[in-house]
Amino acid sequence: MSESAELNRASRIRVALSEAAAQLADRAAVLVRTGSDGLPGDLTDEARRLLAQAEQVLELAVLCDRRRGAPWAAIGEALGDVSKQTAHERYAEADRRLDEALIEHWLTGESPAADLPPGADASVRTLVRLDEWAATRNRVGTVPDEDPERQVTSGLAPMTTAEHGALLTAAEALIGTITDTVRRHALEEGHANRAVQWHERRLADELAAPGSTGTPVEELREHLTKARTRLTDL
């Protein structure tokens, strides 16, 4: 099981989708009445809320598929044979907002952005709870099943060194759009910290497998020293 900082973006969106789907399933169960129906209109109101929550699950499913590499044409077909342009117009903005929220959380460890859905922080507590939820759902008790196919966490992928570097580039672009001084400084400090980690990873990769990074060890050490200096300055 991994901390959120170790999971790539696709896995974090998948956790958010799992969280939303689990909540949807629990809400749907409310309509399987075992007692009185309550006041007139209660059932309709609950079904309406269920439908709204299902739309959120659909959006996260789309964003999860996009992060897994699905083109807009494939998304449109899955949505019921709509055009790729329609699919893009419907979900592109949500895709952008979620990506920015994930980057900001990755840099600062905080979730100030309202666009970060529950579960996307992929905390250990969330992952344990989802595995327990799946175990209960699959009637294997409250302890997570040892079968990986029954565990929410089994398909989650750690962030590779290459993904780490790509995320730093995306984060740098995001920081360039921030005008709020306090927020920008927090993001810059987080970026500097993540840059140090990235150079440490690249150095470790090169030492473990010479030639794997395409950069000499001494040059990697110089980059790491500069990154540490920048972090100290900030």
C-alpha positions in Angstrom: 0.0 0.0 0.0 1.3 3.4 -0.9 1.1 6.9 0.4 -0.5 9.4 -1.8 2.8 11.1 -2.6 4.0 7.8 -4.1 1.0 7.2 -6.4 0.8 8.5 -9.9 -2.1 10.8 -11.0 -4.0 8.0 -12.7 -4.1 5.9 -9.5 -5.2 8.9 -7.4 -8.1 9.5 -9.8 -9.0 5.8 -9.6 -9.1 6.0 -5.8 -11.4 9.0 -6.1 -13.6 7.1 -8.4 -13.7 4.1 -6.0 -14.6 6.4 -3.2 -17.4 8.0 -5.1 -18.7 4.7 -6.3 -18.7 3.2 -2.8 -20.6 6.2 -1.5 -23.1 5.8 -4.4 -23.6 2.2 -3.7 -24.3 3.0 0.0 -26.7 5.7 -1.0 -28.5 3.4 -3.4 -28.9 0.8 -0.6 -31.0 3.4 1.3 -33.8 2.9 -1.4 -33.9 -0.8 -0.5 -36.4 -0.1 2.2 -36.8 -2.5 5.1 -39.0 -0.2 7.2 -41.5 2.6 6.6 -41.2 4.8 3.6 -41.2 8.0 5.6 -42.9 11.1 4.4 -44.5 11.4 0.9 -41.8 12.5 -1.5 -38.9 11.1 0.5 -38.3 8.3 -2.0 -38.3 10.7 -5.0 -35.9 13.1 -3.2 -33.5 10.3 -2.3 -33.6 9.0 -5.9 -32.9 12.5 -7.2 -29.9 12.8 -4.9 -28.8 9.4 -6.1 -28.9 10.5 -9.7 -26.9 13.6 -9.0 -24.2 11.5 -7.3 -24.2 9.1 -10.2 -23.3 12.0 -12.5 -20.3 12.7 -10.3 -19.3 9.0 -10.6 -19.6 9.2 -14.4 -17.4 12.3 -14.5 -14.7 10.7 -12.5 -14.9 7.6 -14.6 -14.4 9.7 -17.7 -11.4 11.5 -16.1 -10.0 8.2 -15.0 -10.2 6.8 -18.5 -8.6 10.0 -19.9 -5.7 9.6 -17.6 -5.3 6.0 -18.7 -4.9 7.2 -22.2 -8.4 6.9 -23.7 -9.0 9.4 -26.5 -12.0 11.7 -26.6 -13.4 9.6 -29.5 -13.4 6.5 -27.3 -15.0 8.5 -24.4 -17.7 9.7 -26.7 -18.5 6.2 -27.9 -18.7 5.0 -24.3 -21.1 7.8 -23.4 -23.6 6.6 -26.0 -22.1 7.3 -29.3 -21.7 11.1 -28.9 -19.0 12.9 -30.9 -15.5 13.3 -29.6 -16.1 17.1 -29.7 -19.2 16.8 -27.6 -17.3 14.6 -25.1 -14.4 17.1 -25.0 -16.7 20.1 -24.5 -18.5 18.3 -21.7 -15.6 17.1 -19.6 -12.4 18.9 -20.7 -12.8 21.7 -18.1 -13.4 19.2 -15.3 -10.3 17.3 -16.5 -8.2 20.5 -16.3 -9.5 21.5 -12.9 -8.9 18.1 -11.4 -5.3 18.0 -12.8 -4.5 21.3 -11.3 -6.0 20.3 -7.9 -3.9 17.1 -7.9 -0.7 19.0 -8.7 -1.4 21.5 -6.0 -2.0 18.8 -3.4 1.1 17.0 -4.6 3.2 20.1 -4.1 1.8 21.3 -0.8 0.2 18.3 0.9 -2.9 20.4 1.3 -6.3 20.4 -0.4 -7.3 24.1 -0.7 -8.8 23.5 -4.1 -12.5 22.7 -4.1 -11.9 20.6 -7.2 -10.0 17.8 -5.4 -12.7 15.1 -4.9 -12.9 13.0 -1.8 -10.4 10.2 -1.9 -8.1 11.8 -4.5 -5.5 12.5 -1.7 -5.2 8.7 -1.6 -4.3 8.7 2.1 -3.5 5.5 3.8 -6.7 5.8 5.9 -8.7 6.1 2.6 -7.0 3.1 1.0 -7.5 0.9 4.1 -11.2 1.9 4.4 -11.9 1.2 0.7 -10.2 -2.3 1.0 -12.4 -2.9 4.0 -15.5 -1.7 2.2 -14.7 -4.1 -0.7 -14.1 -7.0 1.7 -17.5 -6.4 3.3 -19.2 -6.0 -0.1 -17.7 -9.3 -1.3 -18.9 -11.0 1.9 -15.5 -11.9 3.2 -15.8 -10.0 6.5 -14.3 -6.7 7.6 -10.7 -7.7 7.0 -9.5 -7.1 3.4 -9.4 -10.3 1.3 -5.9 -11.5 0.5 -6.9 -12.0 -3.1 -5.5 -9.0 -5.0 -8.4 -9.1 -7.5 -10.7 -8.2 -4.5 -8.6 -5.3 -3.3 -9.0 -1.7 -4.3 -5.3 -1.0 -3.7 -4.0 -3.9 -5.8 -4.2 -2.0 -9.1 -2.7 1.2 -7.9 0.6 2.2 -9.6 3.5 4.1 -7.9 4.8 7.3 -9.6 7.8 6.5 -11.8 10.8 8.8 -12.0 9.7 9.8 -15.5 6.2 10.7 -14.2 7.8 12.6 -11.4 9.7 14.7 -13.8 6.7 15.3 -16.1 4.6 16.4 -13.1 7.3 18.9 -12.1 7.1 20.4 -15.6 3.3 20.6 -15.3 3.6 22.1 -11.9 5.9 24.8 -13.1 3.4 25.8 -15.8 0.7 26.0 -13.1 2.8 28.1 -10.8 3.2 30.6 -13.7 -0.5 31.3 -13.7 -0.8 32.0 -9.9 -1.0 35.6 -8.9 -1.8 35.2 -5.2 1.6 35.8 -3.5 1.1 33.5 -0.5 -0.3 30.6 -2.6 2.4 31.0 -5.2 5.2 30.9 -2.6 3.7 27.7 -1.1 3.6 26.1 -4.5 7.2 27.3 -5.3 8.5 25.8 -2.1 6.6 22.6 -2.8 8.0 22.5 -6.3 11.6 23.0 -4.9 11.1 20.1 -2.5 9.7 17.8 -5.1 12.6 18.8 -7.4 15.1 17.7 -4.7 13.3 14.3 -4.5 13.3 13.9 -8.3 17.1 14.6 -8.5 17.6 12.1 -5.6 15.6 9.5 -7.5 17.5 10.1 -10.7 20.8 9.8 -8.9 19.7 6.6 -7.2 18.5 5.2 -10.5 21.9 6.0 -12.2 23.9 4.5 -9.3 21.7 1.3 -9.4 21.9 1.0 -13.2 24.7 3.0 -14.8 23.6 4.6 -18.0 19.9 4.3 -17.3 19.3 8.0 -17.0 21.6 9.1 -19.8 23.3 11.6 -17.4 26.7 11.1 -15.7 26.6 10.7 -11.9 28.7 13.8 -11.3 26.3 15.9 -13.3 23.3 14.4 -11.4 25.0 15.3 -8.2 25.5 18.9 -9.3 21.8 19.1 -10.2 20.9 17.8 -6.8 23.1 20.3 -5.0 21.6 23.2 -6.9 18.1 21.9 -6.1 18.9 21.7 -2.4 20.3 25.2 -2.5 17.1 26.5 -4.1 15.0 24.8 -1.5 17.1 26.3 1.3 16.8 29.7 -0.3 13.0 29.5 -0.4 
